[in-house]
Amino acid sequence: MRSLARRLLAEFTGTALLVAVVVGSGIAAEQLSPGDVGLQLLENSMATVFGLATLILLFGPVSGAHFNPVVSLADWFLGRRTGTGLTLRETGAYAAAQSAGGIAGAFLANLMFDVETTLSAKDRATGPHLLAEVVATAGLVALIFALVRTGRAALAAPAVGAYIGAAYWFTSSTSFANPAVTLGRIFSDTFAGIAPGSAPAFVVAQVAGAAVGVLLVLVLYPESPDEEAPTGSSEVPRQLDRDA
């Protein structure tokens, strides 16, 4: 098992780069396509699809490439009985590294585009937006752990990238689906920003969505990989669960 310090560095760096992709591409979209919000969203979503898939491939072998506190929490909950997921202490450490990375990524994007780092003024906490966050996060968590429990964790990079890209368009919130990303996006008053007053409600909706996603996984795939494997062959699914 890789050292916790290495895994936390991977989670911090990966989340920082993810937020830099989201915020940076949003700034670029505003500059390249002024006045055309639809085109801006297309440019922002395409960059996120490619960036997220690449970052999962880059950091997945080290930390599992969660980049998301609710994914880490779901990993602990679903793996607690068989010992295949994170421990509760590791879950807290992952969440702290991811949150710090999210903030750092927003600062990095602002610096790269020479944009002043200020708190966002974009209010997003409406009923439809919060429902969209529940749906987006539930789908994300269900997808990740469905892949893990069916031995298809190697498909996580393209599948997660594709899902988030689609969710940019089919959810009214443009699918934050991640408390660490939500926290980071507070610090950029640009296309991808979110007002500080809207962020807590978004995080609550994301936690609720994660709970729905976990419930779906437990109903649709009730047996963990370790429980399905014959005696002596549990190391493969165990590694899949670690890498997801």
Residue pairs with C-beta under 8 A, 6 or more apart in sequence:
1 242
2 62
2 63
4 90
4 93
6 62
6 63
7 62
7 63
7 64
7 90
7 94
8 63
8 93
8 94
8 97
9 97
10 59
10 62
10 63
10 65
11 59
11 63
11 66
11 67
11 94
11 97
11 98
11 101
12 97
12 98
12 100
12 101
12 104
13 59
13 101
14 55
14 58
14 59
14 63
14 65
14 67
14 101
15 67
15 68
15 97
15 98
15 99
15 101
15 102
15 105
15 180
15 181
15 184
16 101
16 102
16 104
16 105
16 108
17 51
17 55
17 105
18 51
18 52
18 55
18 67
18 101
18 102
18 105
18 181
19 101
19 102
19 103
19 104
19 105
19 106
19 108
19 109
19 180
19 181
19 184
19 185
20 105
20 106
20 108
20 109
20 112
21 47
21 48
21 51
21 52
21 55
21 105
22 44
22 47
22 48
22 51
22 105
22 109
22 181
22 185
22 192
23 105
23 106
23 109
23 110
23 184
23 185
23 188
23 190
23 192
23 193
24 47
24 108
24 109
24 112
24 113
25 43
25 44
25 46
25 47
25 48
25 51
25 192
26 40
26 44
26 188
26 190
26 191
26 192
26 193
27 109
27 110
27 113
27 115
27 188
27 190
27 191
27 192
28 43
28 47
28 113
29 39
29 40
29 41
29 43
29 44
29 191
30 40
30 190
30 191
31 113
32 43
33 39
33 40
33 43
40 191
41 168
41 169
41 174
44 168
44 191
44 192
45 165
45 168
45 169
45 174
46 165
48 161
48 164
48 165
48 168
49 161
49 162
49 164
49 165
50 161
52 160
52 161
52 164
53 157
53 158
53 160
53 161
53 162
54 157
55 65
55 67
56 65
56 156
56 157
56 160
56 161
57 157
58 65
59 65
59 67
60 156
60 157
60 243
61 243
63 94
64 75
64 242
64 243
64 244
65 156
66 72
66 75
66 94
66 98
67 98
67 101
67 178
67 180
67 181
68 98
68 140
68 177
68 178
68 179
68 180
68 181
69 94
69 95
69 98
69 99
69 178
69 179
69 180
70 137
70 141
70 178
70 179
70 206
70 207
70 209
70 210
71 140
71 141
71 144
71 210
72 86
72 90
72 91
72 94
72 95
72 98
73 91
73 95
73 207
73 210
74 141
74 144
74 145
74 210
74 213
74 214
74 217
75 85
75 86
75 91
75 145
75 241
75 244
76 85
76 86
76 87
76 88
76 90
76 91
77 85
77 214
78 85
78 145
78 214
78 217
78 218
78 224
79 85
79 86
79 224
79 241
81 224
82 224
82 226
82 227
84 224
84 225
84 226
84 237
84 238
84 241
84 242
85 241
86 94
95 179
95 180
98 180
99 179
99 180
99 183
101 180
101 184
102 178
102 180
102 181
102 182
102 183
102 184
102 185
103 183
103 184
103 187
104 184
105 184
106 117
106 184
106 185
106 186
106 187
106 188
107 117
107 187
109 115
109 188
110 116
110 117
110 187
110 188
111 117
115 188
115 190
117 187
117 188
118 187
118 188
118 189
119 186
119 187
119 189
119 195
119 196
120 185
120 186
120 187
120 188
120 189
120 190
120 193
120 194
120 195
120 196
121 189
121 193
121 195
122 189
122 193
122 194
122 195
122 198
123 195
123 197
123 198
124 173
124 194
124 195
124 198
124 202
125 195
125 197
125 198
125 201
125 202
128 172
128 173
129 172
129 173
129 198
129 202
130 173
130 201
130 202
130 204
130 205
131 205
132 171
132 172
132 173
132 175
133 171
133 173
133 175
133 176
133 177
133 202
133 205
133 206
133 209
134 205
134 206
134 208
134 209
134 212
135 171
135 209
136 167
136 171
136 173
136 175
136 176
136 177
136 209
137 177
137 178
137 205
137 206
137 207
137 208
137 209
137 210
137 212
137 213
138 209
138 210
138 212
138 213
138 216
139 163
139 167
139 213
140 160
140 163
140 164
140 167
140 177
140 209
140 213
141 209
141 210
141 212
141 213
141 214
141 217
142 213
142 216
142 217
142 220
143 159
143 160
143 163
144 156
144 160
144 244
145 213
145 214
145 217
145 221
145 244
146 217
146 220
146 221
147 153
147 155
147 156
147 159
147 244
148 225
148 240
148 241
148 244
149 217
149 221
149 223
149 224
149 225
150 221
151 225
151 236
151 237
151 240
153 240
153 241
153 243
153 244
156 244
164 175
164 177
167 174
167 175
167 177
168 174
168 175
173 202
176 182
176 185
176 194
176 202
176 206
177 206
177 209
178 206
179 202
179 203
179 206
179 207
182 194
182 199
182 202
182 203
182 206
183 199
183 203
185 192
185 193
185 194
186 193
186 194
186 195
186 196
186 199
187 193
194 202
224 237
224 241
225 234
225 236
225 237
225 238
225 240
225 241
226 234
226 237
226 238
228 237
229 236
229 237
